[in-house]
Each structure stands twice: as structure tokens, then as C-alpha cells.
Amino acid sequence: LGIRDSIMIAHSFHDNPAFGPAGKLHGATYTCDVEFKCKSLTPTLNWVMDIGKASDLLSRVLSKYNLKNLDEIFPDKTLTTTEFMARQIHRDLVELLLKECVEIGDSSGSSGSNDQACSSDSKLEGKILVKLWESHKAWASYEAAIE
């Protein structure tokens, strides 16, 4: 299942010479594509997950960064490259999925999302791919299992 959203951010690379003029404070508009992947569909609904829930989760994650200066969000002069942000968005999505016990594919246990923590024997299975587009010509992506 794939969804898309976007954010506008400001950041710098703290005058690191490897980044040339981009080392100074500048803005960026990212298009964020996310794919939720699983080995099999949920047996009762024949889907990976609720597309509305997926869109809501991504929107909530991106709201932490939208219209913000990443230099103020990440301490210690973190280099907030596109690759770094793709990984960070992935981690934020996984954290939210696990917190809300959202079902991905055929993961026996939960039959949807709820406000209670996942039971210790229910395990969400699958992968998430986050692709962060800097432009129509350049992007970075990060893919890992939900764990």
C-alpha cells in the first residue's frame, strides 16, 4: 500500500564544507512516499492496511517536522540529510504503528487499531519503505522491517 504527503522544512549542514553552499541555512520541500509491505493480505478485508489510517499516521509523523527548522529539532549539529530524514520518518512511523497496534497484512492477533498497547504475543510483520523526494530528479529512501 502506498501513500504520499509533503512537508516544508528549513535546515543547514552547519557549514560542513562537504555540502558546499547547502551548508548554510536553506529551505526544502519534500514529497514523502511511504509503502507498507507485507507477505499476505489481511484475510477478512484483503488489504495491507486501512489507507485512511496509513495517511493519518504519515500526516501525524510529518507534522513534527513541517514548517520547522530541523536544526532546532535535532541536537548536536546533526546532519539532517535526506537519507537521515527518510530513516527518521521510518522510525517515527514504526513507533506510532507499535504504539497504536495497527494491523499490517495477515498478522494474527489484532483485527485493526485500538488505543491499547499491543499484547506481547501479537507481532506486526512487514516492512515500510520511506522515499523522500528532494526534486523530481533526486530522492533518498530507507526500508526496514517493522520492529
QUISULTA-V504550 format. One record per residue. N is the residue number from 1. RES is the residue in one small letter. D_LAST is the distance of its C-alpha to the last C-alpha in Angstrom with 1 decimal. Layout:
n->[N:N]
res->[RES:RES]
d_last->[D_LAST:D_LAST]
//
This chain:
n->[1:2:3:4:5:6:7:8:9:10:11:12:13:14:15:16:17:18:19:20:21:22:23:24:25:26:27:28:29:30:31:32:33:34:35:36:37:38:39:40:41:42:43:44:45:46:47:48:49:50:51:52:53:54:55:56:57:58:59:60:61:62:63:64:65:66:67:68:69:70:71:72:73:74:75:76:77:78:79:80:81:82:83:84:85:86:87:88:89:90:91:92:93:94:95:96:97:98:99:100:101:102:103:104:105:106:107:108:109:110:111:112:113:114:115:116:117:118:119:120:121:122:123:124:125:126:127:128:129:130:131:132:133:134:135:136:137:138:139:140:141:142:143:144:145:146:147]
res->[l:g:i:r:d:s:i:m:i:a:h:s:f:h:d:n:p:a:f:g:p:a:g:k:l:h:g:a:t:y:t:c:d:v:e:f:k:c:k:s:l:t:p:t:l:n:w:v:m:d:i:g:k:a:s:d:l:l:s:r:v:l:s:k:y:n:l:k:n:l:d:e:i:f:p:d:k:t:l:t:t:t:e:f:m:a:r:q:i:h:r:d:l:v:e:l:l:l:k:e:c:v:e:i:g:d:s:s:g:s:s:g:s:n:d:q:a:c:s:s:d:s:k:l:e:g:k:i:l:v:k:l:w:e:s:h:k:a:w:a:s:y:e:a:a:i:e]
d_last->[18.4:19.4:20.5:22.3:23.3:24.9:25.4:28.2:27.7:29.9:29.0:30.7:29.9:32.1:35.0:33.3:35.8:33.4:32.8:36.5:37.5:33.9:33.7:35.4:34.2:33.7:32.1:29.7:28.8:25.5:24.8:21.1:20.0:16.6:15.8:13.4:13.4:13.2:15.5:17.6:18.8:18.9:22.0:23.9:23.6:23.0:20.5:16.9:16.9:19.6:20.7:22.1:18.9:17.1:20.1:20.1:16.5:17.3:20.7:19.5:17.1:20.0:22.6:21.4:22.8:25.5:29.0:27.9:28.6:25.5:27.6:27.8:24.1:22.9:24.9:26.6:27.6:24.1:24.8:23.1:23.4:22.2:19.6:18.4:18.4:16.5:13.6:14.1:14.2:10.9:9.3:11.6:10.8:7.1:8.6:11.4:9.8:8.2:11.6:13.6:12.0:12.8:13.1:12.2:14.7:15.7:13.1:15.7:15.9:16.0:18.6:17.7:16.9:18.4:18.8:17.8:14.6:12.6:14.3:12.8:13.5:11.9:8.6:7.7:8.0:8.9:8.9:10.3:13.4:15.2:18.8:21.0:24.7:27.2:30.0:30.9:31.2:28.2:24.4:21.3:17.9:14.3:12.0:8.5:5.9:3.8:0.0]
//
